[in-house]
Amino acid sequence: MNMAKIYYHATPVDWRKEQKYKFLDEHGSVSNIEWTEITPDAKGNWLTAGMEKEFDEFISIGNKEAKASSKTESETIFKIFSNGVKTNRDAWAYNFNKKKLANQIQSTIEFFEEHRQRWHRSENLTRVKKLREQKVDLEKIIDDFVANEDSKISWSGTLKSAIVREDAINFDAERIRETLYRPFQKTNLYFDRSLVERVYVFPSIFPNLESERENSVFAFTAIGNTQPFQSVATKSLPDIHFTGDTTCFPFYTYNEDGTNRRENITDWALKQFRTQYEQSRAEQSRAEQSRAEQSRAEQSRAEQSRNPR
């Protein structure tokens, strides 16, 4: 079977769309353009100019295979990683003022609880049980049931499902946690699964205030993000857009009750670093010894020249 061929032509990167339109008009046909045939690399990348081949030899910071594995010998630096926290209701879940945050969260919970109790009293409860048996999509039923009042609540799929499941939400002041919303912008977050759409792995990274004092995460701009690359270390819960789109690698992980602290750097990575730096120390020691011997030899020659026999 004949393989497809890829042809490429690039216009100057600073051209505006009008200049590109003019270029196409002047050439009239694709046959009049000077094309360059390109060959994708092993990973299917078409445009490889400027890419360093050494990148593939770097140690992986983390990957999904190691994260899912029960082994501690995964060939990555960190075993567990997580996106930053995603609330889907930032205006409600964040506030610089803890008291104002508590008030707005309590207001949201009250509005939610009104809906949950009204759902329980309505015929929807029996109706939904029957519809589930028939495997009917319940999304429209719940959408029609809730009141979309932006001044009181920001609905999401998670909250609507909580009504159907009749999951009560209770306010807990201890869930108000310090967070980094953006670099150098600390604020407060109501960190609770019921009102934060995606907590990801952070209940196992910063399960309580004590963990914030001893743990740290390294937050990197996620793969595929359009923002310039940056990395920030923090001891606070980071937002999903903390560094553009954020991927975080913690030093420790815990059980969600704060017990069973575990180092997140893999045994494999520890061996790599020990081997590398032990070799470096040995080489440095040999170099220092050689310089010392050379210095002693020079001093000896200098003394002999001053005191000839």
N, C-alpha and C positions, 0 to 999 in steps of 0.2 A: 504494500500500500504506500502510495506517495504521501510524504509528510507535507503539511502546509508550511508555507514560507511567510515570514513576517518582514514587511518593509516599513521603513521609518524615515520621516523628514521632520526636522525641527526648525521653527522660525525663531528669531531672537526672543529671549524671554521677556524683554521689556515692551514688546509690541502690544498695542491695544487692539481691540477687536476690529476697528475700522481698517487698520493696517493689514490684518489677517484676511479680511474680506477682499481688500484690494489685491493682495497676493494671489488669492484664488481666482479672482476675476481675470487677472493678467495671464495666468497660466491656462485657464479655460478647461483643462482636463487633467485628470490624475496622470495620464500618460506623458504630460509635459513637465512633470515635477521630477527632480533628481532624487531618487529614493536610495536608501542604504539598507541592505539586508542585515537583519540582526538575528542572533541566535540566543534564545533564552538560556539561563544557567540551570543548574540542577534543581533549583527551587522554583523555576518557572518565572524568574524575574526577567523582564524584557530589557529594561534600561539599567545597565550595570556600570556605566561610566562613573568613575570616582568611588565606587564601592571597594572597600578593602577586604581582600580574601581572608585576612587574619581574623576577622570578626567571627567566623565559624569555629575558630579554635579557642575562643574565649570560654571560660567557665560560665555555665548558665546560672543566673541569679536564682531562678525558680521556673518551674513549668508545671503544667496540669498533671502530667504523668506522675511526677514525684509527689505532688500534693495529694493525689488519690491513693498512692501506694502506702502500705503499712510498713515498708522497710525504712530503715534509717540510713541505708547506704546509697541513697539516690545521688546521682552525680550532678547535684546542684548545690548552691551555697545555702539557700533557705528551703525548708520543706513547705511551710505554709505561707500563703500570701493572700491578700484580700484587696478588693476595691475599697475606696473610701465610702463613707456612709451616704446613702441616698434617701432623702426624706420624701420627695414628691410633694412636699408642702413646706418649703423653706420659710415662708412668711409666718407660719404657725409654729414650727418646731424650733426655730432659732430666735434669740433675742439677746441683745447686749445686757439687758436688765433682767436679773433672775426673777424678781417679783412680777414684772410684766409677763415674762414667759410663763410663769406658774398660772397667772390669771387667764391667759389666752388658751393654755392647754386645758385648764379646768372647764372653760367655756366650750371648747371643742368636745370634750368628753361628755358634758351635760347634753349637748345637742345630739351626739351619737347615741347616748343612752335613751333619750326620748324615742328615737327611731327603733332601737332594739326592742324596747318594751312594747312599742306600738306594733311592731312586727309580730311579737309573741302573742299579742291579743287578737291579731287579725287572722283571717282565714288563709293567709298566705302560708302559714306554718304547715297546715294539712295539705294544702295545694302543692307546696314544694316537694314534700315527701312523695307524692304521687308522680310529679313531673320527673323527679330523680329516677324513679323506677322506669320511666319511659325514656330516660336519657335525653330530656329536653333541655336546651340551653336556658339557664335561669337569668342570664345577664339583663335581658329586657325587662323582666319582672322586677328585679331589684332597682334597675334604672328608673322605672316608672314610680317606684315606691318612695325613693329618697327625695328630699327637698334640696335643690341645689341653691344654697344660700352662701355665697362666697364670704360674707361677713361673719359667718359662724363656723364654717368647716370647709375643708378641701377634701372632697371625696376621692377615693382611689379604689382600685380593685380589691386591695387587701381589706380596707374598711367595710366595703359592701359585703364581702364574703364573711366578715366577722358578724354582720347582722344576721345573715342566713344561718350561721353556725350558733348564733346567740351567745357569742363570746363577750362577756362584760369587760369593760375597761375601767380600771381604778387609778386615780391619780396617786403618784408617789414622788414626793419632793426629792428623794435621794436619786431619782433618775435624771435630775437636772445636772448635766456634766459640762465641764469646760471643753471647748472644741476649737479647732482651727478651721475656719470657714474658707479663708484664702491665706496665702503666705503673709505672715505678720498681722493677721486680723483674727484675734481671739474673740470668741463670743460664747454663748451658752446654748446647749442643745438638750431637748427632752429626749433622752435615749431610751426608747421603749419600742419593742417589736410591733405593738399595736398601732403606733402612730408614726413610726419610721418605716417607710416602704421596704427598704433593703438595708439591713444591718450587716449583711454578709458575714464575715468571720469575726467581726470586732467584739462580740460578746465573749470570745475566747482569747482576745488580745488585750482588751482593757475591760475586764469584767467588773472592776470596782476601782475606788479611788487609790487603794494601796498599789494596784498594778500600774497606775499612772506614775507613781513615784519611782518604780524600779524598772519598768519596761520602756522601750523606745521602738519606734517604727521608722523605717526609711521609706519615704514617699517619693515615687518616681512618676514622671509623665508617662502615661500608658502608651503601649504600642499603637500606632495608627492615629495618634492625636495630632491635631494641626498646630498646637501650641509649641513654642520652643522648648527643648528638653530642659528639665530642671530636676534637682533632687533636694529634698529637705528632710532632716531628721526631727522628730517631734515626740513628745510624751503626751500628746492630747489626741482625742478622736479627730481624724481629718474628714472633711467633706469629700464627696465624689469628685468635685471640681476643684479641689485644693490646689493641684498642680496641672490644671487643664482637665484631663481625665486621669484619675489617680490610681496607681497600684502600689500597695504598701507591703513591706516585708518586716515583720516584727522580730525582735531579738528573743522574746519569750512568748509562749502560748500557755493557756491555763484551761482548766475546766471552767464552765460558766459560773460556778459559785466562787471562783477565785482560788481554788485549791489546785494542787498538782501542777506546779510551775514546771515547764519543760523548756530547755534550750531549743531554739528553732533552727540554729545552724546545724547542718547535717554532719554526721560522723565522717562521711566521705570528704566533705569540704575541710573539716578540721585536720584530717590527715594530709590533704594537699598543702594547706598553709604551713603545717609543722614541717613537712618535708622541704618545702621551698625555703623557709626562713632558717631552718637548721643548716641547709646547704650554704645559704648566704652568710650565716654567722661563721661557719667553718672556713669559707673562702676569705672572709674579712679577717679572721684570726690568723690565717696563714700569711695574708698580705702584711698584717701588722708585725708578725714575727720576722718576715723577710726584711721589712724596713728597719726593724730594730737591729738585726744582724748586720745589715749594710751600714747603719749608723755607727755601730761598734767598730766595724772594720775600718771605716774612714777615720774615726778617732784614733785608732791604733796606728794607722799610717801617719797621721799628723804628728803623734807623739814621737814616732821613730824618726821623722824628718827633723824634729826640733832637737832630738838627743841622739845624733849619729854615734855609733861606736868607733 
